[in-house]
Amino acid sequence: MDLVVQMWRFLGERRKFWLLPIIVVTVLIGGLLVLAQGSVVAPFIYTLF
């Protein structure tokens, strides 16, 4: 949780709010790949990328 707080402070101080969508999409795709790794849908997820 400390990493999230530090990242938010960095974005606020440096006015780099345009990085926020990039970070969110990267985390969502990473989470999707981790969750789909052992499931039946894994072959279909990997064909998207």
PQR file with spaces between the fields and no chain letter, atoms N, CA, C, O and H, PARSE charges and radii, in Angstrom:
ATOM       1  N    MET     1       0.820   -1.195    0.000 -0.4000 1.5000
ATOM       2  CA   MET     1       0.000    0.000    0.000 -0.0000 2.0000
ATOM       3  C    MET     1       0.863    1.258    0.000  0.5500 1.7000
ATOM       4  O    MET     1       0.461    2.306   -0.505 -0.5500 1.4000
ATOM       5  N    ASP     2       2.052    1.133    0.574 -0.4000 1.5000
ATOM       6  CA   ASP     2       2.970    2.269    0.613 -0.0000 2.0000
ATOM       7  C    ASP     2       3.391    2.674   -0.805  0.5500 1.7000
ATOM       8  O    ASP     2       3.566    3.859   -1.089 -0.5500 1.4000
ATOM       9  H    ASP     2       2.378    0.281    0.984  0.4000 1.0000
ATOM      10  N    LEU     3       3.549    1.697   -1.681 -0.4000 1.5000
ATOM      11  CA   LEU     3       3.923    1.991   -3.068 -0.0000 2.0000
ATOM      12  C    LEU     3       2.842    2.821   -3.767  0.5500 1.7000
ATOM      13  O    LEU     3       3.148    3.744   -4.522 -0.5500 1.4000
ATOM      14  H    LEU     3       3.406    0.734   -1.450  0.4000 1.0000
ATOM      15  N    VAL     4       1.592    2.486   -3.510 -0.4000 1.5000
ATOM      16  CA   VAL     4       0.481    3.224   -4.124 -0.0000 2.0000
ATOM      17  C    VAL     4       0.460    4.665   -3.623  0.5500 1.7000
ATOM      18  O    VAL     4       0.239    5.591   -4.403 -0.5500 1.4000
ATOM      19  H    VAL     4       1.344    1.736   -2.896  0.4000 1.0000
ATOM      20  N    VAL     5       0.688    4.856   -2.337 -0.4000 1.5000
ATOM      21  CA   VAL     5       0.705    6.205   -1.765 -0.0000 2.0000
ATOM      22  C    VAL     5       1.861    7.012   -2.340  0.5500 1.7000
ATOM      23  O    VAL     5       1.692    8.181   -2.686 -0.5500 1.4000
ATOM      24  H    VAL     5       0.868    4.103   -1.703  0.4000 1.0000
ATOM      25  N    GLN     6       3.024    6.399   -2.443 -0.4000 1.5000
ATOM      26  CA   GLN     6       4.177    7.096   -3.012 -0.0000 2.0000
ATOM      27  C    GLN     6       3.945    7.452   -4.482  0.5500 1.7000
ATOM      28  O    GLN     6       4.317    8.538   -4.927 -0.5500 1.4000
ATOM      29  H    GLN     6       3.161    5.450   -2.162  0.4000 1.0000
ATOM      30  N    MET     7       3.332    6.538   -5.230 -0.4000 1.5000
ATOM      31  CA   MET     7       3.054    6.812   -6.647 -0.0000 2.0000
ATOM      32  C    MET     7       2.061    7.966   -6.781  0.5500 1.7000
ATOM      33  O    MET     7       2.225    8.827   -7.646 -0.5500 1.4000
ATOM      34  H    MET     7       3.029    5.656   -4.868  0.4000 1.0000
ATOM      35  N    TRP     8       1.038    7.989   -5.935 -0.4000 1.5000
ATOM      36  CA   TRP     8       0.043    9.059   -5.991 -0.0000 2.0000
ATOM      37  C    TRP     8       0.685   10.404   -5.651  0.5500 1.7000
ATOM      38  O    TRP     8       0.390   11.411   -6.294 -0.5500 1.4000
ATOM      39  H    TRP     8       0.905    7.290   -5.233  0.4000 1.0000
ATOM      40  N    ARG     9       1.562   10.425   -4.642 -0.4000 1.5000
ATOM      41  CA   ARG     9       2.259   11.668   -4.284 -0.0000 2.0000
ATOM      42  C    ARG     9       3.164   12.135   -5.414  0.5500 1.7000
ATOM      43  O    ARG     9       3.243   13.330   -5.699 -0.5500 1.4000
ATOM      44  H    ARG     9       1.802    9.606   -4.119  0.4000 1.0000
ATOM      45  N    PHE    10       3.850   11.188   -6.063 -0.4000 1.5000
ATOM      46  CA   PHE    10       4.717   11.542   -7.191 -0.0000 2.0000
ATOM      47  C    PHE    10       3.910   12.170   -8.318  0.5500 1.7000
ATOM      48  O    PHE    10       4.295   13.195   -8.880 -0.5500 1.4000
ATOM      49  H    PHE    10       3.786   10.218   -5.832  0.4000 1.0000
ATOM      50  N    LEU    11       2.774   11.532   -8.641 -0.4000 1.5000
ATOM      51  CA   LEU    11       1.932   12.065   -9.716 -0.0000 2.0000
ATOM      52  C    LEU    11       1.402   13.448   -9.361  0.5500 1.7000
ATOM      53  O    LEU    11       1.315   14.316  -10.229 -0.5500 1.4000
ATOM      54  H    LEU    11       2.461   10.700   -8.184  0.4000 1.0000
ATOM      55  N    GLY    12       1.051   13.663   -8.109 -0.4000 1.5000
ATOM      56  CA   GLY    12       0.529   14.959   -7.681 -0.0000 2.0000
ATOM      57  C    GLY    12       1.581   16.054   -7.680  0.5500 1.7000
ATOM      58  O    GLY    12       1.315   17.174   -8.117 -0.5500 1.4000
ATOM      59  H    GLY    12       1.122   12.957   -7.404  0.4000 1.0000
ATOM      60  N    GLU    13       2.763   15.744   -7.196 -0.4000 1.5000
ATOM      61  CA   GLU    13       3.829   16.749   -7.124 -0.0000 2.0000
ATOM      62  C    GLU    13       4.338   17.132   -8.502  0.5500 1.7000
ATOM      63  O    GLU    13       4.560   18.309   -8.784 -0.5500 1.4000
ATOM      64  H    GLU    13       2.980   14.834   -6.841  0.4000 1.0000
ATOM      65  N    ARG    14       4.520   16.154   -9.346 -0.4000 1.5000
ATOM      66  CA   ARG    14       5.120   16.413  -10.654 -0.0000 2.0000
ATOM      67  C    ARG    14       4.093   16.762  -11.726  0.5500 1.7000
ATOM      68  O    ARG    14       4.460   17.037  -12.868 -0.5500 1.4000
ATOM      69  H    ARG    14       4.339   15.197   -9.117  0.4000 1.0000
ATOM      70  N    ARG    15       2.803   16.752  -11.365 -0.4000 1.5000
ATOM      71  CA   ARG    15       1.709   17.040  -12.312 -0.0000 2.0000
ATOM      72  C    ARG    15       1.750   16.092  -13.511  0.5500 1.7000
ATOM      73  O    ARG    15       1.580   16.511  -14.656 -0.5500 1.4000
ATOM      74  H    ARG    15       2.505   16.529  -10.437  0.4000 1.0000
ATOM      75  N    LYS    16       1.977   14.817  -13.230 -0.4000 1.5000
ATOM      76  CA   LYS    16       2.061   13.804  -14.282 -0.0000 2.0000
ATOM      77  C    LYS    16       0.804   12.928  -14.264  0.5500 1.7000
ATOM      78  O    LYS    16       0.896   11.702  -14.305 -0.5500 1.4000
ATOM      79  H    LYS    16       2.115   14.476  -12.300  0.4000 1.0000
ATOM      80  N    PHE    17      -0.361   13.562  -14.204 -0.4000 1.5000
ATOM      81  CA   PHE    17      -1.608   12.821  -14.141 -0.0000 2.0000
ATOM      82  C    PHE    17      -1.906   12.081  -15.441  0.5500 1.7000
ATOM      83  O    PHE    17      -2.756   11.190  -15.457 -0.5500 1.4000
ATOM      84  H    PHE    17      -0.436   14.559  -14.171  0.4000 1.0000
ATOM      85  N    TRP    18      -1.231   12.427  -16.521 -0.4000 1.5000
ATOM      86  CA   TRP    18      -1.436   11.709  -17.776 -0.0000 2.0000
ATOM      87  C    TRP    18      -0.887   10.290  -17.700  0.5500 1.7000
ATOM      88  O    TRP    18      -1.239    9.451  -18.530 -0.5500 1.4000
ATOM      89  H    TRP    18      -0.540   13.151  -16.509  0.4000 1.0000
ATOM      90  N    LEU    19      -0.021   10.003  -16.710 -0.4000 1.5000
ATOM      91  CA   LEU    19       0.502    8.652  -16.532 -0.0000 2.0000
ATOM      92  C    LEU    19      -0.507    7.715  -15.870  0.5500 1.7000
ATOM      93  O    LEU    19      -0.377    6.495  -15.967 -0.5500 1.4000
ATOM      94  H    LEU    19       0.265   10.684  -16.036  0.4000 1.0000
ATOM      95  N    LEU    20      -1.506    8.280  -15.201 -0.4000 1.5000
ATOM      96  CA   LEU    20      -2.467    7.472  -14.456 -0.0000 2.0000
ATOM      97  C    LEU    20      -3.212    6.457  -15.325  0.5500 1.7000
ATOM      98  O    LEU    20      -3.305    5.299  -14.920 -0.5500 1.4000
ATOM      99  H    LEU    20      -1.611    9.272  -15.123  0.4000 1.0000
ATOM     100  N    PRO    21      -3.749    6.821  -16.498 -0.5600 1.5000
ATOM     101  CA   PRO    21      -4.415    5.805  -17.330  0.2800 2.0000
ATOM     102  C    PRO    21      -3.469    4.697  -17.795  0.5500 1.7000
ATOM     103  O    PRO    21      -3.878    3.541  -17.905 -0.5500 1.4000
ATOM     104  N    ILE    22      -2.231    5.035  -18.065 -0.4000 1.5000
ATOM     105  CA   ILE    22      -1.260    4.030  -18.498 -0.0000 2.0000
ATOM     106  C    ILE    22      -1.002    3.026  -17.373  0.5500 1.7000
ATOM     107  O    ILE    22      -0.938    1.820  -17.612 -0.5500 1.4000
ATOM     108  H    ILE    22      -1.898    5.974  -17.976  0.4000 1.0000
ATOM     109  N    ILE    23      -0.857    3.530  -16.150 -0.4000 1.5000
ATOM     110  CA   ILE    23      -0.615    2.657  -15.007 -0.0000 2.0000
ATOM     111  C    ILE    23      -1.824    1.767  -14.745  0.5500 1.7000
ATOM     112  O    ILE    23      -1.671    0.575  -14.480 -0.5500 1.4000
ATOM     113  H    ILE    23      -0.910    4.510  -15.956  0.4000 1.0000
ATOM     114  N    VAL    24      -3.022    2.335  -14.818 -0.4000 1.5000
ATOM     115  CA   VAL    24      -4.243    1.565  -14.551 -0.0000 2.0000
ATOM     116  C    VAL    24      -4.423    0.454  -15.576  0.5500 1.7000
ATOM     117  O    VAL    24      -4.732   -0.679  -15.208 -0.5500 1.4000
ATOM     118  H    VAL    24      -3.147    3.303  -15.033  0.4000 1.0000
ATOM     119  N    VAL    25      -4.235    0.760  -16.846 -0.4000 1.5000
ATOM     120  CA   VAL    25      -4.392   -0.251  -17.894 -0.0000 2.0000
ATOM     121  C    VAL    25      -3.341   -1.350  -17.744  0.5500 1.7000
ATOM     122  O    VAL    25      -3.650   -2.529  -17.923 -0.5500 1.4000
ATOM     123  H    VAL    25      -3.984    1.680  -17.145  0.4000 1.0000
ATOM     124  N    THR    26      -2.119   -0.981  -17.421 -0.4000 1.5000
ATOM     125  CA   THR    26      -1.063   -1.971  -17.231 -0.0000 2.0000
ATOM     126  C    THR    26      -1.385   -2.910  -16.069  0.5500 1.7000
ATOM     127  O    THR    26      -1.190   -4.121  -16.175 -0.5500 1.4000
ATOM     128  H    THR    26      -1.868   -0.024  -17.276  0.4000 1.0000
ATOM     129  N    VAL    27      -1.876   -2.357  -14.967 -0.4000 1.5000
ATOM     130  CA   VAL    27      -2.231   -3.176  -13.811 -0.0000 2.0000
ATOM     131  C    VAL    27      -3.412   -4.087  -14.138  0.5500 1.7000
ATOM     132  O    VAL    27      -3.413   -5.252  -13.739 -0.5500 1.4000
ATOM     133  H    VAL    27      -2.034   -1.373  -14.881  0.4000 1.0000
ATOM     134  N    LEU    28      -4.414   -3.583  -14.853 -0.4000 1.5000
ATOM     135  CA   LEU    28      -5.569   -4.402  -15.220 -0.0000 2.0000
ATOM     136  C    LEU    28      -5.183   -5.553  -16.141  0.5500 1.7000
ATOM     137  O    LEU    28      -5.649   -6.677  -15.950 -0.5500 1.4000
ATOM     138  H    LEU    28      -4.413   -2.637  -15.177  0.4000 1.0000
ATOM     139  N    ILE    29      -4.351   -5.295  -17.123 -0.4000 1.5000
ATOM     140  CA   ILE    29      -3.916   -6.360  -18.031 -0.0000 2.0000
ATOM     141  C    ILE    29      -3.069   -7.383  -17.286  0.5500 1.7000
ATOM     142  O    ILE    29      -3.210   -8.586  -17.508 -0.5500 1.4000
ATOM     143  H    ILE    29      -3.973   -4.382  -17.278  0.4000 1.0000
ATOM     144  N    GLY    30      -2.198   -6.917  -16.410 -0.4000 1.5000
ATOM     145  CA   GLY    30      -1.393   -7.836  -15.608 -0.0000 2.0000
ATOM     146  C    GLY    30      -2.250   -8.700  -14.705  0.5500 1.7000
ATOM     147  O    GLY    30      -2.018   -9.903  -14.589 -0.5500 1.4000
ATOM     148  H    GLY    30      -2.084   -5.940  -16.229  0.4000 1.0000
ATOM     149  N    GLY    31      -3.238   -8.096  -14.064 -0.4000 1.5000
ATOM     150  CA   GLY    31      -4.155   -8.857  -13.213 -0.0000 2.0000
ATOM     151  C    GLY    31      -4.960   -9.867  -14.003  0.5500 1.7000
ATOM     152  O    GLY    31      -5.191  -10.983  -13.538 -0.5500 1.4000
ATOM     153  H    GLY    31      -3.427   -7.119  -14.157  0.4000 1.0000
ATOM     154  N    LEU    32      -5.389   -9.484  -15.192 -0.4000 1.5000
ATOM     155  CA   LEU    32      -6.137  -10.404  -16.049 -0.0000 2.0000
ATOM     156  C    LEU    32      -5.282  -11.604  -16.442  0.5500 1.7000
ATOM     157  O    LEU    32      -5.764  -12.736  -16.442 -0.5500 1.4000
ATOM     158  H    LEU    32      -5.202   -8.577  -15.569  0.4000 1.0000
ATOM     159  N    LEU    33      -4.047  -11.366  -16.768 -0.4000 1.5000
ATOM     160  CA   LEU    33      -3.163  -12.464  -17.146 -0.0000 2.0000
ATOM     161  C    LEU    33      -2.857  -13.383  -15.969  0.5500 1.7000
ATOM     162  O    LEU    33      -2.767  -14.599  -16.137 -0.5500 1.4000
ATOM     163  H    LEU    33      -3.656  -10.446  -16.768  0.4000 1.0000
ATOM     164  N    VAL    34      -2.697  -12.810  -14.783 -0.4000 1.5000
ATOM     165  CA   VAL    34      -2.428  -13.634  -13.596 -0.0000 2.0000
ATOM     166  C    VAL    34      -3.648  -14.476  -13.249  0.5500 1.7000
ATOM     167  O    VAL    34      -3.516  -15.658  -12.929 -0.5500 1.4000
ATOM     168  H    VAL    34      -2.770  -11.822  -14.647  0.4000 1.0000
ATOM     169  N    LEU    35      -4.832  -13.879  -13.309 -0.4000 1.5000
ATOM     170  CA   LEU    35      -6.051  -14.615  -12.972 -0.0000 2.0000
ATOM     171  C    LEU    35      -6.377  -15.691  -14.010  0.5500 1.7000
ATOM     172  O    LEU    35      -6.923  -16.740  -13.667 -0.5500 1.4000
ATOM     173  H    LEU    35      -4.940  -12.919  -13.569  0.4000 1.0000
ATOM     174  N    ALA    36      -6.049  -15.435  -15.258 -0.4000 1.5000
ATOM     175  CA   ALA    36      -6.397  -16.377  -16.321 -0.0000 2.0000
ATOM     176  C    ALA    36      -5.327  -17.440  -16.539  0.5500 1.7000
ATOM     177  O    ALA    36      -5.492  -18.314  -17.389 -0.5500 1.4000
ATOM     178  H    ALA    36      -5.606  -14.583  -15.536  0.4000 1.0000
ATOM     179  N    GLN    37      -4.262  -17.380  -15.804 -0.4000 1.5000
ATOM     180  CA   GLN    37      -3.137  -18.293  -16.029 -0.0000 2.0000
ATOM     181  C    GLN    37      -3.526  -19.754  -15.831  0.5500 1.7000
ATOM     182  O    GLN    37      -3.117  -20.608  -16.616 -0.5500 1.4000
ATOM     183  H    GLN    37      -4.128  -16.670  -15.113  0.4000 1.0000
ATOM     184  N    GLY    38      -4.304  -20.056  -14.802 -0.4000 1.5000
ATOM     185  CA   GLY    38      -4.643  -21.444  -14.539 -0.0000 2.0000
ATOM     186  C    GLY    38      -6.068  -21.801  -14.916  0.5500 1.7000
ATOM     187  O    GLY    38      -6.556  -22.865  -14.535 -0.5500 1.4000
ATOM     188  H    GLY    38      -4.637  -19.362  -14.164  0.4000 1.0000
ATOM     189  N    SER    39      -6.737  -20.947  -15.647 -0.4000 1.5000
ATOM     190  CA   SER    39      -8.142  -21.211  -15.941 -0.0000 2.0000
ATOM     191  C    SER    39      -8.332  -21.731  -17.362  0.5500 1.7000
ATOM     192  O    SER    39      -7.389  -21.832  -18.146 -0.5500 1.4000
ATOM     193  H    SER    39      -6.341  -20.083  -15.957  0.4000 1.0000
ATOM     194  N    VAL    40      -9.572  -22.053  -17.657 -0.4000 1.5000
ATOM     195  CA   VAL    40      -9.926  -22.591  -18.971 -0.0000 2.0000
ATOM     196  C    VAL    40      -9.875  -21.497  -20.037  0.5500 1.7000
ATOM     197  O    VAL    40      -9.669  -21.786  -21.215 -0.5500 1.4000
ATOM     198  H    VAL    40     -10.338  -21.972  -17.020  0.4000 1.0000
ATOM     199  N    VAL    41     -10.061  -20.255  -19.628 -0.4000 1.5000
ATOM     200  CA   VAL    41     -10.084  -19.154  -20.588 -0.0000 2.0000
ATOM     201  C    VAL    41      -8.693  -18.700  -21.012  0.5500 1.7000
ATOM     202  O    VAL    41      -8.572  -17.845  -21.889 -0.5500 1.4000
ATOM     203  H    VAL    41     -10.229  -20.020  -18.670  0.4000 1.0000
ATOM     204  N    ALA    42      -7.670  -19.236  -20.428 -0.4000 1.5000
ATOM     205  CA   ALA    42      -6.297  -18.790  -20.716 -0.0000 2.0000
ATOM     206  C    ALA    42      -5.962  -18.809  -22.206  0.5500 1.7000
ATOM     207  O    ALA    42      -5.395  -17.826  -22.683 -0.5500 1.4000
ATOM     208  H    ALA    42      -7.768  -19.931  -19.716  0.4000 1.0000
ATOM     209  N    PRO    43      -6.269  -19.850  -22.973 -0.5600 1.5000
ATOM     210  CA   PRO    43      -5.932  -19.806  -24.404  0.2800 2.0000
ATOM     211  C    PRO    43      -6.613  -18.667  -25.151  0.5500 1.7000
ATOM     212  O    PRO    43      -6.052  -18.125  -26.103 -0.5500 1.4000
ATOM     213  N    PHE    44      -7.817  -18.301  -24.726 -0.4000 1.5000
ATOM     214  CA   PHE    44      -8.526  -17.221  -25.404 -0.0000 2.0000
ATOM     215  C    PHE    44      -7.961  -15.857  -25.029  0.5500 1.7000
ATOM     216  O    PHE    44      -7.954  -14.940  -25.851 -0.5500 1.4000
ATOM     217  H    PHE    44      -8.273  -18.741  -23.952  0.4000 1.0000
ATOM     218  N    ILE    45      -7.489  -15.718  -23.797 -0.4000 1.5000
ATOM     219  CA   ILE    45      -6.890  -14.455  -23.364 -0.0000 2.0000
ATOM     220  C    ILE    45      -5.571  -14.231  -24.088  0.5500 1.7000
ATOM     221  O    ILE    45      -5.288  -13.118  -24.532 -0.5500 1.4000
ATOM     222  H    ILE    45      -7.495  -16.462  -23.130  0.4000 1.0000
ATOM     223  N    TYR    46      -4.768  -15.270  -24.211 -0.4000 1.5000
ATOM     224  CA   TYR    46      -3.466  -15.132  -24.840 -0.0000 2.0000
ATOM     225  C    TYR    46      -3.568  -14.845  -26.350  0.5500 1.7000
ATOM     226  O    TYR    46      -2.657  -14.251  -26.926 -0.5500 1.4000
ATOM     227  H    TYR    46      -4.998  -16.174  -23.850  0.4000 1.0000
ATOM     228  N    THR    47      -4.652  -15.258  -26.978 -0.4000 1.5000
ATOM     229  CA   THR    47      -4.797  -14.933  -28.397 -0.0000 2.0000
ATOM     230  C    THR    47      -5.086  -13.459  -28.615  0.5500 1.7000
ATOM     231  O    THR    47      -4.862  -12.951  -29.714 -0.5500 1.4000
ATOM     232  H    THR    47      -5.392  -15.741  -26.510  0.4000 1.0000
ATOM     233  N    LEU    48      -5.577  -12.756  -27.600 -0.4000 1.5000
ATOM     234  CA   LEU    48      -5.811  -11.310  -27.736 -0.0000 2.0000
ATOM     235  C    LEU    48      -4.512  -10.544  -27.817  0.5500 1.7000
ATOM     236  O    LEU    48      -4.446   -9.492  -28.453 -0.5500 1.4000
ATOM     237  H    LEU    48      -5.758  -13.168  -26.707  0.4000 1.0000
ATOM     238  N    PHE    49      -3.482  -11.059  -27.180 -0.4000 1.5000
ATOM     239  CA   PHE    49      -2.202  -10.363  -27.158 -0.0000 2.0000
ATOM     240  C    PHE    49      -1.235  -11.039  -28.075  0.5500 1.7000
ATOM     241  O    PHE    49      -0.092  -10.600  -28.198 -0.5500 1.4000
ATOM     242  H    PHE    49      -3.536  -11.913  -26.663  0.4000 1.0000
